[in-house]
Amino acid sequence: MPNKYGFGLLGAGLVAPFHAKSIVNSQKCDLIAVADLDRDRATKIGEEFNCEVYRELDDLIKDDRIHIINVLTPNHLHKEAVVKIARAKKHVLVEKPPAMSLKDIDEMIEICEQEGVKLGVVLQCRIRPAVQAVKKAIDTGRFGKILQADAYMKLYRSIEYYHSDPWRSQRSSGAGVTIQHAFHYFDLLLYLNGPISDVHARMSNLAHQDVELEDTIMAFFNYENGARGAFQASTAFYPGMDIRIEVHGTEGTAIIVGERIETWKFKDELPEDKAIQKIGSAGVETAATGPAAFSFKDHQMVIEDMVDSIHQDRQPFIPAPSTRHTLELALAMYQSDKHDKVVKLPLENEEDVW
């Protein structure tokens, strides 16, 4: 096994610098190349991070120095790239959402398993210490019976953001607040509290009328464990506020704001609670005010875990199968809004969504 694993970036858009910074700041990784059909965009990344500049995925695949390819393309192009990379026997990290349909993600998972390669998804918020503290408290029963688990995402994105790339204003390409922005945060609810049984969602466009997609969603969940959930997400609210995750149980409450613990109260206190209450900082940006207003450190942890998963021959920390229900929930919310009804899961007739 190599001392460092070589990485290639497929896509040189908005998120590429965060992946590049994560790789070049790691002792486990080497950034070998970036590929993008937009030569100028790829050249900018290549010059800043001192790596090769390619045009196409085939160029990354042919480079024997590359062991892992990070798929950073527009969302509707993820599946085709992942399958091609897996067939070439290279490992894959794909940005969220991993795919645009359950059929696609199932095929991606199956082919990666057949080819013996790792498939991880970049849902880096799961790895944050505050989230892990809440996860441990839930798993050890500290909340008692979970009564409600909610998320509130009130971001701000200017209209220029939606026109910065053609796909960002096309729902069929994976744009819109639900699947493009909020995916991280209803994923956290599922990661923490488990699957949902039904959802009722309403979508609207409050502040970006010249693009035909939703910039705001409100939804109500019923979880399989009997808890309720409220979910609100928007890119309309200037100047943007930190994400808020709340878990309420019969024995305690925890609230995460941004990447920090804001509230941590339980009937039965433990010695470690004081340290947990100090997790995070209000000074760490989490993309509330702009699409590039966040640190690369969470990405770096996900990328380094990918290397470790190869060394240790285990699943990545965020394996693709664990994100399937998140994608299913996104599709169910679109279907609920389309028909103005409660949608039960498992989802039936996903072809109806788009």
N, C-alpha and C positions, 0 to 999 in steps of 0.2 A: 504494500500500500504506500502511496506517496506521502511525503511529509506534509505537503500542502496540496489541496485539491484545486484544480483549474476550473474557473467559472467563465461562462459566456453569457452575455445579456442579449436576449432577443427583444429588441425595442429600445429606443433611446428617448422616450418621451418623459413626461413629468416625474414618474417614479424612478426612472433609471439612476439618477444621481444618488438616491438613497441606497439602492442596491450596491452601486459602485463604491460609495463611502464605506458601507458595511464590509465589503470584501477587502478593500485595500487597508482597512484598519484592523484586520483580523490576522492572527498568527497561523490560522488554519487554512487560509484561502489565498489564491492568486487570481486576479482579474486578467484574463487572457485577451478577451475580445468583446466587442459590441457589434451588433448587426442591426441595421435599419435601412429600409428603402429610401428614407430621407438622408442622403449622404451628408448634408450639412449638420443635421442633428447628431448623427452618429460620430462625425468628426469632432464635434464639440466635446462629447463624452470621451472619445479616444485621446484627445489632446489633454484634457483636464486630468485624466486618470492613467495616462501613459499605457494604453492598451491598443491592440490591433483594431482596425476598423473594417468591418465587412458589410456586405450589402444584404445577404440573404441567410436564412436558416441553414441552408446546405453548407455554407462556408463554416459556420460554427460546428456543424456535425463532422465535417472533414478534418477539423483541427484536432489532432490526437492529444494535444495538451489540455483539452477541455473535458472534464469529467461530469460537470453539472451545468445545465442550461436553465437560466431563469427566464420564464416566459412573461414578458411585460408588454405584450401587444394589446390592442383593443380587445375588449372582453369577448366579442363574438368570434375571435380568431384563436382563442385558447386551445380548443379541442384539437383542431387540425395540427397545431404545432406540437402539442404534447404527444400525440400519437406518433408523429414523425420522429420526434426525439427518442421516444421509447423504443421504436423499431430499430433505431441506430445504437441501442444499448447504452444510452447516456441517461443519467438521473435528471429529474425535473423538479424545479420549484416553480409553481404557477401563482401569479397574483390572483386575488379575489375579484369577482366570483370565479371559481374554477372553470365553470362552463355556463352555458345559457339554457341547458335542458338536462333533465334527469337522464335521458337516453345518452346524452353526450358524456356526462360524468361517469356513468356506469361503464361506458366503452373505454374511457380513459383509464379507469381503475383496473378493468379486466386486462387491457393490453399491457399496462405497466407490470402487473403481476405475472403475466405470461412471459414477459421479457426479462423479469428478474431485476427491475430497476425501481428505485424509490420515487414516489410521487408525493411531494409535500405542497401545502397551500399556504400562501403568505397572509395569514390572519393573525398578525403579530400582536394584536391587543390581548390575545389569550395569555401571552407569556409575561405580561406585566406583573410585578410583585403584588400589587393591590388585588388584581383579579385572582392570582394564585392563593392569596390569603382568604378571600371569600370562598373560593372553590374548596379549600381544605376545611373551612368551617362548616360548609354545607355537607361535605362528605363524612365528616365526623359527627354530624347531628347537632351542632351547637345552636342552630336556628330553631330546633324543634320541628314542628310542622311548618313548611313554607306556605305562607298565605298569598304572597304577591311578589312578583319579580318584574320590574319595569325598567325601561330605558328611554332617555330623552336626549335627542341629538339636535341641537339648534345651531347650525353652522351658518356661515355666510359665504356665498360664492357670487362673484360679479357675473354679469352677462358675458363679459369677455372670456371667462373660464369656459363657458359652454361653446364658444366659437373658436377656442384655441386649437381644437382638432375636430374635423368633421364628425367623427363618431360620437363625440360627447353630447351632441344634440339629437341623437337618433336612438330611440328606445330599443329598436331591434338590434342595435349594435352593443347593447349593454349599458346604455346611459340612463339617467334618471336617478333620483335620490334613493330609491328603494334598493336597487341592485348594485348601484355604483358606490354610494356613500354609506348608507345605513347598514349594509351587509355586515360590516364589522360588529355592529352593536346588537342586532338581534341574534347574531352568531354567539355573542357573549351570553345572552340570556339562555340560549339553548345549551351552551357549554356548561353554564353554572347550574341551571335548574332542570335540564332535561327536555325531552321533546314536547311539542304541543299537540293537542287533539283537534283544535279548530281555531279559526281566525276570522275576524270581520274587519276589513280595512277600507278606508276612504282616502283617495288621492286627489290632489289639486295642484294647480300652478298659481302661486301667489305673487311671484315677483319676476318671472322670466317669460313673459307672454310670447316673445318671438321665437321660442323653441317649443316644440310640441311634445313635451314630456312633463312628468310630475316633478315639482321641486319640494313638495310637502306630502307627508303621509301620516295618518293617524290610524292606529289599529288596536284591537283588543284581542287578547289570547286567552284560551283555556289550556293549561298544561295537563299532561297526562297524570301528573302526581296530584292533581286537584287544585293547584294554585291558579290564580288569575294573573294577567299581565296587561299593562298599558304600554303602548309604544308610540312615540312621536319622533319624527325626523323631518328636518327641513334644511334647505340651503338658502332660505329667503331672509333670515333674521340678522340684520346688521347690528353690531359688528361681528357677531358670532360668539357663542359661549361654549365652554367645555362640556363634553359628553357627561351625562349623569346616569349611573346604574344604581338601582335600589333593590335590595332584597329584604323582605320583611317576613318574619316567622313568629311563632308563638313564644319563642324564647329569646329573640334578639333581632336587631336591625343592623345592616351594613349599607353604607352609601359610598360609592366611588364617584369622584368628580375629577375629570381629566384622568391623570394617572395616579391620583393620590386618594388615600382614605380620608373621607370627610367625617363620617359617622361610623362608630364601631362600639355598639352597646349590647351586652348580653346579660341575662339574669345571673348566670354563673360566670364570674370573671376568672380569667386565667393569668398567670404571671406574664405571659408573652403579649398580652393585650396592649400594654403601654407601648411596646416597640411597633406593633402593627398599626396603632393609631398615628404613628409618625411616618408611615410609608408614603413616599411621593413628595412632590413639590409643586406649588402653584406656578412656579417659574418655568416649568417644562411645558412647551407648546404641544398641543395634540390636534392640530389642523382645524381648530375652531374658526379661525379668522381667515384662513387661506389654504389652498390645496398643497402648498409646500411648507406650511408652518408647523413642522414637527421634526423631532430628532430621528436620526437613523439608528439609534441604539437598539430599539425593539427589532428592527429588520436584521441587525447584526446577530442577535441572539437566535433568530429563526434560521438564518443562513449557517451559523456555526453548528446548530443542532443538526442540520442536514448532513454536514460532514460527519458529525459524531454518529448519526444513524447508519451511515455507510460503514464506518469503522466497526461499529458494534453489531451490525447486521440486525437492526430493529427498525420499527416504523419511525418516521419523523414525528416530532412532537405534535405537529398538526397534519395528520395523514388525511388524504383526500376522502376516504369513507366517512370520516367524522364531520365533514362539511356538506355531505349530501342533504341532510335534513334542513340545513340552513338554506340551501338552494331551493329545496322543496317549499319552504316557508315563503321565500321571496316570490316564487311562482304562484303560490296560493293567495298571497296578498294581491297580486295583479288580477288574478281571477275573481277574487272577492270584490274588488273595486269595479271590475268590468260588469259584473252581474248584480252588484249591490246585494250581496247575500253572505251569510256565514259559510265558509268553506271548510269542510272536514278533511283531515289528513288520515291516511295517505291520500295524496292528490290523485284524482281521476282525470283523465283526458287532458294531459298537459299541453297537447297541441292547441287547445282552445285559448291558451294564455295570450299568445302574441297575435 
